[in-house]
Amino acid sequence: MNKDYVLLSNEGKWGDQGDGTYVNPVLPGDYCDPDVISVGEDYYAISSTLHCSPGMAVLHSKDLVNWNVISHVVEDLTVIGPEYRYDRMNRYARGVWAGAIRFHDHQFWVYFFTPDEGLFVSTATDPAGPWEPLYHSWEIAGWDDCCPFWDDDGQGYLVATNFADNYNIYLFKLSDDGKQILHDSGVVIHQYKGSEASKLYKINGLYYIFHSEVRPRNGEEVRVVMMLRSERLYGPYEEKELIHTHGVEVDREPNQGGLVQTASGEWYFISHQGAGGYFEGRTLHLLPVTWVDGWPIIGEDTDGDGVGEMVWGGKKPIQGYPKTILTVNDDFSSPVLQSQWGWNHQPKLDTWSLTERPGYLRLHACVPSEKNDFFKISNILSQRAYRVPHNVVTAKYDLSGMVDDQEAGLCHFGQTYCTIGIHQQEGTRVLKFNHSNTIEWGPTVDTTDLWLRSIWNLHGENRYEYSLDGENFISFGEVYPLGWGPYRGDRVGVYNLNHEREQGYVDVEYFNYESGDKKV
């Protein structure tokens, strides 16, 4: 295993180090499938959100190291299709996949595929929103990883992968308004096992198609970053590897991402490390790019073979900007849900409110569409769980609106789930720990105020605590190993349901999320 990665993981370093340098990852949470552009001295990125709503996160940075979410492209996932509804919730690991962001004709454009519903387009004059309602450009299944491009003559193009048909990468022309692809113009531009993640550029008069594909390395198959280059858009293209990939345990396969040039002329590559399997998900990384003989080299060419190696940090591209605050605590004083939050699929609109009781998040209880299935609870509101040494979430609940058969509390979930909550039965409220339907009952709770806490470390070992006074916390339940899945890092949040009827509510007064360098 790469020694530098072990060191960084164990110490939990990330991002801006405050001394003019940075450490990868620049964001130690699930900001997967990034693409990036520069507009003047500002940098904008997008990150896929799959089955979480709102969809397709838009991020902003002034230095390529410190990033913050400023908007989402898709406010309501049900405009994509009915399977995202609160009473279906059938799009785990599907939904809003990798896309591309571009600035063209005085506006921002975002294109993305969902693997089941097809191609969608939206535009905005301000990347902080509002974004125009989604335009469903192409109703089709089996496509992903698209990128638009406008040539010097104004003609638009779209590159995309038909993963359902042997991972053929196609090049299409776009209509004049940029919203339709001209289907008769489709040409297969490249094909290899797993070839996707395409981005199309024109740099110094040459056309470049960035992509990744699956190739054998050291006795295993790994994702490898490649580039096609040609003097003509339709080729022929020559191909080159951009960065050596040595495997999951060494470099975690940086692949999906985009190239960006700073105002001073330097080049960088924003990527996620795409192997997955880690509780924090696919984290955001920044690598330097140098150009040699018209080819980009990602990372550092340590052995002089013209192919880069993973870089775990370096000098910040641009100095003088403050370090990212990973998580914004929420006292729910705003009438608008803050950008760090995401619903599990699309919630039922009339079952949550930030204004019914100002200063609180009110969650009305819904019956899951499938009984005893956590993943069918419509009122799950969560955010990314980060991988840093010190992680503590504390939420305060007012239980006075609870009724029989109602349950509410704090949760973690990925491929599995684990909750600590309060369950009311026959007028009595009882503490409940639930690890993937293995339940441990605790003491009765007679107070209306309840504090629930989650604490986890760099290894993803999580434990729950509760308090009846907000000061003295008592451990409850076994240690839960945070995990990945489906195609997402672990999520931490609040939930509410009624097992039998649409009655009852719970008020969340605050959700305090501490992430820092203090070891737990």
Rosetta blueprint (number, residue, H / E / L):
1 M L
2 N L
3 K H
4 D H
5 Y H
6 V H
7 L H
8 L H
9 S H
10 N H
11 E H
12 G L
13 K L
14 W L
15 G E
16 D E
17 Q L
18 G L
19 D L
20 G L
21 T E
22 Y E
23 V E
24 N L
25 P L
26 V L
27 L E
28 P L
29 G L
30 D L
31 Y L
32 C L
33 D L
34 P L
35 D E
36 V E
37 I E
38 S E
39 V E
40 G L
41 E L
42 D E
43 Y E
44 Y E
45 A E
46 I E
47 S E
48 S L
49 T L
50 L E
51 H L
52 C E
53 S E
54 P L
55 G E
56 M E
57 A E
58 V E
59 L E
60 H E
61 S E
62 K L
63 D L
64 L L
65 V L
66 N L
67 W E
68 N E
69 V E
70 I E
71 S E
72 H E
73 V E
74 V E
75 E L
76 D L
77 L H
78 T H
79 V H
80 I L
81 G L
82 P H
83 E H
84 Y H
85 R L
86 Y L
87 D L
88 R L
89 M L
90 N L
91 R L
92 Y L
93 A L
94 R L
95 G L
96 V E
97 W L
98 A L
99 G E
100 A E
101 I E
102 R E
103 F E
104 H E
105 D L
106 H L
107 Q E
108 F E
109 W E
110 V E
111 Y E
112 F E
113 F E
114 T E
115 P L
116 D L
117 E L
118 G E
119 L E
120 F E
121 V E
122 S E
123 T E
124 A E
125 T L
126 D L
127 P L
128 A L
129 G L
130 P L
131 W L
132 E L
133 P L
134 L L
135 Y E
136 H E
137 S E
138 W E
139 E L
140 I L
141 A L
142 G L
143 W E
144 D E
145 D E
146 C E
147 C E
148 P E
149 F E
150 W E
151 D L
152 D L
153 D L
154 G L
155 Q L
156 G E
157 Y E
158 L E
159 V E
160 A E
161 T E
162 N E
163 F L
164 A L
165 D L
166 N L
167 Y L
168 N E
169 I E
170 Y E
171 L E
172 F E
173 K E
174 L E
175 S L
176 D L
177 D L
178 G L
179 K L
180 Q L
181 I E
182 L E
183 H E
184 D E
185 S E
186 G E
187 V E
188 V E
189 I E
190 H E
191 Q E
192 Y L
193 K L
194 G L
195 S L
196 E E
197 A E
198 S E
199 K E
200 L E
201 Y E
202 K E
203 I E
204 N L
205 G L
206 L E
207 Y E
208 Y E
209 I E
210 F E
211 H E
212 S E
213 E E
214 V E
215 R E
216 P E
217 R E
218 N L
219 G L
220 E E
221 E E
222 V E
223 R E
224 V E
225 V E
226 M E
227 M E
228 L E
229 R E
230 S E
231 E L
232 R L
233 L L
234 Y L
235 G L
236 P L
237 Y L
238 E E
239 E E
240 K E
241 E E
242 L E
243 I E
244 H L
245 T L
246 H L
247 G L
248 V L
249 E L
250 V L
251 D L
252 R L
253 E L
254 P E
255 N E
256 Q E
257 G E
258 G E
259 L E
260 V E
261 Q E
262 T L
263 A L
264 S L
265 G L
266 E L
267 W E
268 Y E
269 F E
270 I E
271 S E
272 H E
273 Q E
274 G L
275 A L
276 G L
277 G L
278 Y L
279 F L
280 E L
281 G L
282 R L
283 T L
284 L E
285 H E
286 L E
287 L E
288 P E
289 V E
290 T E
291 W E
292 V E
293 D L
294 G L
295 W E
296 P E
297 I E
298 I E
299 G L
300 E E
301 D L
302 T L
303 D L
304 G L
305 D L
306 G L
307 V L
308 G E
309 E E
310 M L
311 V L
312 W L
313 G E
314 G E
315 K E
316 K L
317 P L
318 I L
319 Q L
320 G L
321 Y L
322 P L
323 K L
324 T L
325 I L
326 L L
327 T L
328 V L
329 N L
330 D E
331 D L
332 F L
333 S L
334 S L
335 P L
336 V L
337 L L
338 Q L
339 S L
340 Q L
341 W L
342 G E
343 W E
344 N E
345 H L
346 Q L
347 P L
348 K L
349 L H
350 D H
351 T H
352 W E
353 S E
354 L L
355 T L
356 E L
357 R L
358 P L
359 G L
360 Y L
361 L E
362 R E
363 L E
364 H E
365 A L
366 C L
367 V L
368 P L
369 S L
370 E L
371 K L
372 N L
373 D L
374 F H
375 F H
376 K H
377 I L
378 S L
379 N L
380 I E
381 L E
382 S E
383 Q E
384 R E
385 A L
386 Y L
387 R L
388 V L
389 P L
390 H E
391 N E
392 V E
393 V E
394 T E
395 A E
396 K E
397 Y E
398 D E
399 L L
400 S L
401 G L
402 M L
403 V L
404 D L
405 D L
406 Q E
407 E E
408 A E
409 G E
410 L E
411 C E
412 H E
413 F E
414 G L
415 Q L
416 T L
417 Y E
418 C E
419 T E
420 I E
421 G E
422 I E
423 H E
424 Q E
425 Q E
426 E L
427 G L
428 T E
429 R E
430 V E
431 L E
432 K E
433 F E
434 N E
435 H E
436 S L
437 N L
438 T E
439 I E
440 E E
441 W E
442 G E
443 P E
444 T E
445 V L
446 D L
447 T L
448 T L
449 D E
450 L E
451 W E
452 L E
453 R E
454 S E
455 I E
456 W E
457 N L
458 L L
459 H L
460 G L
461 E E
462 N E
463 R E
464 Y E
465 E E
466 Y E
467 S E
468 L L
469 D L
470 G L
471 E L
472 N L
473 F L
474 I E
475 S E
476 F E
477 G E
478 E E
479 V E
480 Y E
481 P E
482 L L
483 G L
484 W L
485 G L
486 P L
487 Y L
488 R L
489 G L
490 D L
491 R E
492 V E
493 G E
494 V E
495 Y E
496 N E
497 L E
498 N E
499 H L
500 E L
501 R L
502 E L
503 Q L
504 G L
505 Y E
506 V E
507 D E
508 V E
509 E E
510 Y E
511 F E
512 N E
513 Y E
514 E E
515 S E
516 G E
517 D L
518 K L
519 K L
520 V L
